[in-house]
């Protein structure tokens, strides 16, 4: 019984402390100003589109840079909305800290495919949306060429690209995806001087599984440059064209 009372008293004390801390933080003197910005840019190992200098410059141009402003006049929501208008940013979280600073966490959009043809040059990100081409992209991406419309790119090709990027074998093996006018797909591998005709994207998982088995049991024995074309279009068979 005594132990239970003690636990209850401790919990009440903790709750009282938290309430007091929140009240104290939210009722700081109105003259307190922001002393700094803690900026965190997420996913920099996968992409490096946004720099801290660009973020600060954008906030200054929009008169939203918080340093030197009174803490009670800083609108965190306005900062989030302004930064999220940038097409290279996925999500922003902005909040004030007890040490009179503003923390901004930026989540970049991560590209998984790049569409390049005579009419277009853009990325498809890991959410299936289009993001503009940016020369600062250092990520190694599979290139999409040929007859690509944006609807096909953000739906079927996005799903296909997600599969390739999540599979270590195919992510390392496929260099280029070429789309024919009838939306059939050709793959250009990194290893082997041949073209892979996948056909339509239906059942692509099974087609690639057959190809992987053929690579291991076939090409490893006869040589990776024996064929100029490998056709996976038809069910349960692989048609190869010799050089």
C-alpha positions as CSV (number, residue, x, y, z in Angstrom):
1,X,0.0,0.0,0.0
2,X,2.8,2.4,0.9
3,X,4.6,1.6,-2.3
4,X,1.6,2.3,-4.3
5,X,1.1,5.7,-2.6
6,X,4.7,6.5,-3.2
7,X,4.4,5.7,-7.0
8,X,1.3,7.9,-7.2
9,X,3.0,10.8,-5.5
10,X,6.0,10.5,-7.9
11,X,3.7,10.5,-10.9
12,X,1.9,13.5,-9.6
13,X,5.2,15.3,-9.1
14,X,6.3,14.6,-12.6
15,X,3.0,15.7,-14.1
16,X,3.2,18.9,-12.0
17,X,6.8,19.6,-13.2
18,X,5.8,19.1,-16.9
19,X,2.9,21.4,-16.5
20,X,5.0,24.0,-14.8
21,X,7.7,23.7,-17.5
22,X,5.2,24.1,-20.3
23,X,3.6,27.2,-18.6
24,X,7.1,28.7,-18.1
25,X,8.1,28.1,-21.7
26,X,4.9,29.4,-23.2
27,X,4.9,32.5,-21.0
28,X,8.4,33.8,-21.6
29,X,8.9,37.5,-21.6
30,X,7.6,39.1,-24.9
31,X,11.0,40.7,-25.5
32,X,12.9,37.4,-25.9
33,X,14.4,37.1,-29.3
34,X,15.5,34.1,-31.4
35,X,19.2,33.5,-31.0
36,X,19.8,30.9,-33.7
37,X,18.4,28.3,-36.2
38,X,19.1,24.6,-35.8
39,X,18.7,23.3,-39.4
40,X,18.6,19.6,-40.1
41,X,18.4,18.3,-43.7
42,X,17.4,14.7,-43.8
43,X,18.5,12.0,-46.3
44,X,21.7,13.7,-47.4
45,X,23.3,10.3,-48.1
46,X,20.6,9.6,-50.7
47,X,20.3,13.0,-52.2
48,X,21.9,16.5,-51.9
49,X,19.5,18.8,-53.6
50,X,19.1,21.4,-50.8
51,X,21.8,23.3,-48.9
52,X,21.5,25.3,-45.7
53,X,22.6,28.4,-47.6
54,X,19.7,28.1,-49.9
55,X,17.2,27.6,-47.1
56,X,18.5,30.6,-45.2
57,X,18.5,32.8,-48.3
58,X,14.9,31.7,-49.1
59,X,13.7,32.6,-45.6
60,X,15.5,35.9,-45.7
61,X,13.9,36.8,-49.1
62,X,10.5,35.9,-47.7
63,X,11.2,37.9,-44.5
64,X,10.8,34.7,-42.5
65,X,14.3,34.3,-41.2
66,X,13.8,34.0,-37.4
67,X,17.1,35.1,-35.9
68,X,16.7,38.5,-34.2
69,X,13.0,38.3,-34.2
70,X,10.9,38.1,-31.0
71,X,10.0,34.5,-30.3
72,X,6.3,35.3,-29.8
73,X,6.2,36.8,-33.3
74,X,7.8,33.8,-35.1
75,X,5.2,31.8,-37.0
76,X,6.5,28.2,-37.4
77,X,3.6,27.2,-39.6
78,X,4.4,30.0,-42.1
79,X,8.0,28.8,-42.3
80,X,6.8,25.2,-42.9
81,X,4.4,26.2,-45.7
82,X,6.9,28.4,-47.4
83,X,9.6,25.8,-47.5
84,X,7.3,23.0,-48.6
85,X,6.5,25.0,-51.8
86,X,10.0,24.0,-52.9
87,X,9.6,21.1,-55.4
88,X,12.7,19.4,-54.0
89,X,11.4,19.2,-50.5
90,X,9.0,16.6,-49.3
91,X,8.2,17.7,-45.7
92,X,9.2,20.3,-43.2
93,X,8.9,20.4,-39.4
94,X,9.5,23.7,-37.6
95,X,9.3,24.3,-33.9
96,X,10.7,26.6,-31.2
97,X,13.1,25.3,-28.6
98,X,13.4,26.2,-24.9
99,X,16.8,27.7,-25.6
100,X,15.2,30.5,-27.7
101,X,16.1,28.9,-31.1
102,X,14.1,27.7,-34.0
103,X,14.6,24.1,-35.2
104,X,13.8,23.3,-38.8
105,X,13.9,19.7,-40.1
106,X,13.7,19.3,-43.9
107,X,13.0,16.0,-45.6
108,X,14.2,15.9,-49.2
109,X,12.4,14.1,-51.9
110,X,14.4,11.0,-53.0
111,X,14.6,10.3,-56.7
112,X,14.5,6.7,-57.8
113,X,14.3,7.1,-61.7
114,X,15.3,9.7,-64.2
115,X,13.3,10.2,-67.4
116,X,15.5,11.5,-70.3
117,X,14.3,11.9,-73.8
118,X,14.1,14.7,-76.5
119,X,11.1,16.3,-74.7
120,X,11.6,15.7,-71.0
121,X,14.2,15.5,-68.3
122,X,12.9,14.9,-64.8
123,X,13.0,12.6,-61.8
124,X,10.4,10.2,-60.4
125,X,10.7,10.2,-56.6
126,X,10.0,7.5,-54.1
127,X,6.4,8.7,-53.7
128,X,5.6,8.3,-57.4
129,X,5.6,12.1,-58.1
130,X,7.5,14.1,-60.6
131,X,10.3,16.4,-59.4
132,X,12.3,18.7,-61.7
133,X,15.8,17.8,-63.0
134,X,18.5,19.2,-60.8
135,X,22.1,19.0,-61.8
136,X,23.2,18.6,-58.2
137,X,21.8,15.1,-58.0
138,X,24.6,12.7,-57.1
139,X,22.5,9.6,-56.7
140,X,23.0,6.8,-59.1
141,X,19.7,6.4,-60.9
142,X,18.2,4.1,-63.6
143,X,17.6,6.1,-66.8
144,X,14.3,6.0,-68.6
145,X,14.3,6.7,-72.3
146,X,11.9,6.4,-75.3
147,X,8.2,7.0,-75.5
148,X,7.4,8.0,-71.9
149,X,4.3,10.0,-70.9
150,X,4.0,11.3,-67.3
151,X,1.0,9.1,-66.4
152,X,2.9,5.9,-67.4
153,X,6.0,7.2,-65.7
154,X,4.3,7.9,-62.3
155,X,2.3,4.7,-62.3
156,X,3.6,1.6,-64.0
157,X,7.2,2.7,-64.2
158,X,7.2,4.0,-60.6
159,X,6.0,0.6,-59.4
160,X,8.7,-1.1,-61.6
161,X,11.4,1.3,-60.4
162,X,10.5,0.6,-56.7
163,X,10.9,-3.1,-57.3
164,X,14.3,-2.7,-59.1
165,X,15.7,-0.3,-56.4
166,X,14.6,-2.6,-53.6
167,X,16.2,-5.6,-55.1
168,X,20.0,-5.5,-54.7
169,X,20.6,-7.8,-57.8
170,X,18.5,-5.8,-60.2
171,X,19.5,-2.5,-58.8
172,X,23.1,-3.3,-59.6
173,X,22.3,-4.9,-63.0
174,X,19.9,-2.6,-64.8
175,X,21.3,0.6,-66.2
176,X,18.6,1.8,-68.6
177,X,14.9,1.2,-69.3
178,X,13.7,2.0,-72.8
179,X,10.0,2.4,-73.5
180,X,8.7,1.5,-77.0
181,X,5.7,3.3,-78.6
182,X,3.4,0.5,-77.6
183,X,4.6,0.7,-73.9
184,X,6.6,-2.4,-74.1
185,X,9.8,-2.3,-72.1
186,X,13.4,-3.0,-73.0
187,X,16.2,-3.2,-70.4
188,X,19.8,-2.4,-70.9
189,X,22.0,-4.3,-68.4
190,X,25.4,-3.1,-67.0
191,X,26.9,-6.6,-67.5
192,X,26.5,-8.3,-70.9
193,X,26.3,-6.9,-74.3
194,X,22.6,-7.7,-75.0
195,X,19.1,-6.1,-74.8
196,X,16.4,-7.6,-72.6
197,X,13.0,-7.4,-74.1
198,X,10.6,-7.5,-71.2
199,X,7.4,-6.8,-73.2
200,X,4.5,-5.3,-71.2
201,X,5.1,-4.7,-67.5
202,X,2.5,-7.3,-66.4
203,X,4.1,-10.1,-64.3
204,X,7.5,-8.4,-64.5
205,X,8.5,-10.1,-61.2
206,X,8.1,-13.6,-62.7
207,X,9.9,-12.5,-65.9
208,X,12.9,-11.2,-64.0
209,X,13.0,-14.3,-61.9
210,X,13.2,-16.4,-65.1
211,X,16.0,-14.1,-66.4
212,X,18.0,-14.3,-63.1
213,X,17.8,-18.1,-63.3
214,X,19.0,-18.0,-67.0
215,X,21.8,-15.7,-66.0
216,X,23.0,-18.1,-63.3
217,X,22.6,-21.4,-65.1
218,X,23.0,-20.2,-68.7
219,X,25.1,-17.1,-69.4
220,X,27.6,-18.0,-66.7
221,X,28.4,-21.1,-68.8
222,X,28.1,-19.9,-72.4
223,X,29.3,-16.3,-71.9
224,X,27.5,-13.0,-71.3
225,X,28.1,-11.7,-74.8
226,X,26.8,-14.8,-76.7
227,X,23.4,-13.3,-77.4
228,X,22.4,-9.8,-78.7
229,X,18.8,-10.1,-77.5
230,X,16.9,-11.9,-74.7
231,X,13.1,-12.0,-75.1
232,X,11.1,-12.6,-71.9
233,X,7.8,-11.5,-73.4
234,X,6.2,-14.9,-73.5
235,X,5.2,-17.0,-70.5
236,X,7.5,-19.7,-69.3
237,X,10.1,-19.3,-72.0
238,X,13.1,-17.3,-72.9
239,X,13.9,-16.6,-76.6
240,X,17.5,-15.7,-77.3
241,X,18.9,-14.3,-80.5
242,X,22.6,-15.1,-81.2
243,X,25.0,-12.5,-82.6
